[in-house]
Structures are given as structure tokens and as C-alpha cells.
Amino acid sequence: MAETIDNLNFEQALDRLESVVRDLESTETGLDKSLERYEDGVRLLKRCRTILDEAERKIRLLTGVDAEGNPVTTEFDSTSTAERDAANNSEPTDKGKRTTVRGPRRAASDRPAEKEQLF
């Protein structure tokens, strides 16, 4: 089975993987056959993951339109921020951090009366 796995498309590999799972869940499968099916499942899972990774690399993001109205795209970067920071040997950026500045505290007498609505 290993020699044909590399030629399978995603749907075929997934169908075979589902078949392997059904076989492994069956109580009729012996130990030797279960180990063989498990190995097939690992190879099929790897094939599915490879196909998905390739598809992800091909995704293009729409970034706008040019002067003629044609879409402008850029490659999708699936690298995590942590991986990019590690590759650049830099510290993680603080872009996601919020800074909040509070105003001065008000005394209880400055607060609106109970009957007064804020919104």
C-alpha cells in the first residue's frame, strides 16, 4: 500500500484513512493486522498533511486592486509570529499589547446621581 500512497489525492487518502480507522475500531482485527493497518494509517495521515500543507502555501491573499482594477495578491505566510521572531533572532513584538491610560479618579460626590442615566 505504501507505494501507491504518494499518488493519492486528498479525498482518496482521507477515504482510505477512514477505512483504516474503521478496521482498527473493529474487534475482529488481530494484533498483526492491526499493527499493519496502523502503519498504513500513519502513512495516509502524513500524505493528507502534506497535501494540506501544499494547499496552504498556495493560498493567496487579496491585498487590494491595481490602477486597472485587477486584484493584487500576496502569498499567505503561515509562519507563526514566534517562529518569525526566532528566525530573525529578535524579541517578540509588542504589537498585540494594549496600553490603557486611566483618567483621574473621581470622588463619590462627582459620580452621577442614582436617577441619572449614563446612556
Kinemage of the C-alpha trace (Angstrom):
@kinemage 1
@onewidth
@group {chain A} dominant
@subgroup {mainchain}
@vectorlist {calphas} color= white
{ca met a 1} P 0.000 0.000 0.000
{ca ala a 2} L 2.913 2.368 0.743
{ca glu a 3} L 3.996 2.581 -2.868
{ca thr a 4} L 0.618 3.916 -4.048
{ca ile a 5} L 0.009 6.409 -1.226
{ca asp a 6} L 2.166 9.099 -2.851
{ca asn a 7} L -0.140 9.093 -5.894
{ca leu a 8} L -3.376 9.605 -3.933
{ca asn a 9} L -5.230 12.892 -3.910
{ca phe a 10} L -6.553 14.251 -0.627
{ca glu a 11} L -10.039 12.736 -0.886
{ca gln a 12} L -8.677 9.287 -1.760
{ca ala a 13} L -6.164 9.355 1.090
{ca leu a 14} L -8.831 10.521 3.532
{ca asp a 15} L -11.229 7.771 2.426
{ca arg a 16} L -8.529 5.142 2.938
{ca leu a 17} L -7.629 6.655 6.306
{ca glu a 18} L -11.269 6.418 7.394
{ca ser a 19} L -11.244 2.770 6.321
{ca val a 20} L -8.144 2.164 8.453
{ca val a 21} L -9.832 3.752 11.450
{ca arg a 22} L -12.915 1.553 10.981
{ca asp a 23} L -10.680 -1.529 10.784
{ca leu a 24} L -8.797 -0.538 13.932
{ca glu a 25} L -12.040 0.092 15.808
{ca ser a 26} L -13.269 -3.353 14.804
{ca thr a 27} L -12.764 -6.054 17.403
{ca glu a 28} L -12.339 -8.631 14.620
{ca thr a 29} L -8.885 -7.394 13.587
{ca gly a 30} L -5.968 -9.337 15.062
{ca leu a 31} L -2.831 -7.752 16.524
{ca asp a 32} L -0.606 -8.255 13.467
{ca lys a 33} L -3.246 -6.926 11.100
{ca ser a 34} L -3.970 -4.010 13.479
{ca leu a 35} L -0.284 -3.015 13.543
{ca glu a 36} L -0.106 -3.197 9.753
{ca arg a 37} L -3.260 -1.076 9.401
{ca tyr a 38} L -1.932 1.394 11.968
{ca glu a 39} L 1.257 1.852 9.929
{ca asp a 40} L -0.868 2.372 6.810
{ca gly a 41} L -2.894 4.954 8.710
{ca val a 42} L 0.216 6.867 9.738
{ca arg a 43} L 1.405 6.964 6.117
{ca leu a 44} L -2.040 8.101 4.937
{ca leu a 45} L -2.196 10.772 7.608
{ca lys a 46} L 1.226 12.030 6.531
{ca arg a 47} L 0.021 12.160 2.897
{ca cys a 48} L -3.088 14.136 3.875
{ca arg a 49} L -0.977 16.555 5.931
{ca thr a 50} L 1.452 17.052 3.019
{ca ile a 51} L -1.393 17.859 0.638
{ca leu a 52} L -2.935 20.305 3.119
{ca asp a 53} L 0.428 21.996 3.695
{ca glu a 54} L 0.906 22.417 -0.055
{ca ala a 55} L -2.583 23.873 -0.419
{ca glu a 56} L -1.939 26.304 2.418
{ca arg a 57} L 1.249 27.522 0.742
{ca lys a 58} L -0.709 28.187 -2.445
{ca ile a 59} L -3.299 30.380 -0.770
{ca arg a 60} L -3.016 33.938 -1.950
{ca leu a 61} L -4.392 36.873 -0.025
{ca leu a 62} L -6.181 39.721 -1.728
{ca thr a 63} L -4.379 42.919 -0.758
{ca gly a 64} L -6.201 45.378 -2.992
{ca val a 65} L -6.596 46.315 -6.639
{ca asp a 66} L -4.224 47.997 -9.061
{ca ala a 67} L -4.961 51.012 -11.280
{ca glu a 68} L -6.648 48.816 -13.899
{ca gly a 69} L -8.898 47.190 -11.296
{ca asn a 70} L -7.041 43.869 -11.290
{ca pro a 71} L -6.732 42.108 -7.946
{ca val a 72} L -3.353 42.363 -6.231
{ca thr a 73} L -2.458 39.307 -4.206
{ca thr a 74} L 0.328 38.207 -1.923
{ca glu a 75} L 1.418 34.771 -0.745
{ca phe a 76} L -0.070 33.578 2.524
{ca asp a 77} L 2.546 33.381 5.272
{ca ser a 78} L 1.599 30.551 7.624
{ca thr a 79} L 4.644 31.078 9.821
{ca ser a 80} L 3.670 31.915 13.374
{ca thr a 81} L 4.861 35.160 14.897
{ca ala a 82} L 7.014 33.236 17.385
{ca glu a 83} L 8.702 31.329 14.554
{ca arg a 84} L 9.340 34.550 12.605
{ca asp a 85} L 10.801 36.244 15.689
{ca ala a 86} L 13.036 33.223 16.348
{ca ala a 87} L 14.194 33.199 12.719
{ca asn a 88} L 15.033 36.903 12.921
{ca asn a 89} L 16.777 36.410 16.283
{ca ser a 90} L 14.707 39.184 17.751
{ca glu a 91} L 12.477 39.602 20.726
{ca pro a 92} L 8.725 39.156 20.202
{ca thr a 93} L 6.980 42.318 19.178
{ca asp a 94} L 4.530 44.062 21.474
{ca lys a 95} L 2.066 44.873 18.696
{ca gly a 96} L -0.705 42.920 20.381
{ca lys a 97} L -0.336 44.617 23.756
{ca arg a 98} L -2.807 47.253 24.764
{ca thr a 99} L -1.857 50.205 26.818
{ca thr a 100} L -4.606 51.797 28.816
{ca val a 101} L -4.317 55.196 30.374
{ca arg a 102} L -6.820 55.883 33.094
{ca gly a 103} L -8.170 59.289 33.823
{ca pro a 104} L -8.105 60.780 37.286
{ca arg a 105} L -10.277 59.130 39.903
{ca arg a 106} L -13.473 60.874 40.746
{ca ala a 107} L -14.753 61.334 44.223
{ca ala a 108} L -18.081 59.755 45.175
{ca ser a 109} L -19.667 63.192 45.080
{ca asp a 110} L -18.629 63.560 41.410
{ca arg a 111} L -20.483 60.396 40.355
{ca pro a 112} L -23.881 60.725 38.684
{ca ala a 113} L -26.944 60.528 40.888
{ca glu a 114} L -28.834 57.212 41.022
{ca lys a 115} L -31.696 58.549 38.894
{ca glu a 116} L -29.348 59.956 36.274
{ca gln a 117} L -28.732 57.619 33.310
{ca leu a 118} L -25.351 57.394 31.671
{ca phe a 119} L -26.567 56.063 28.325
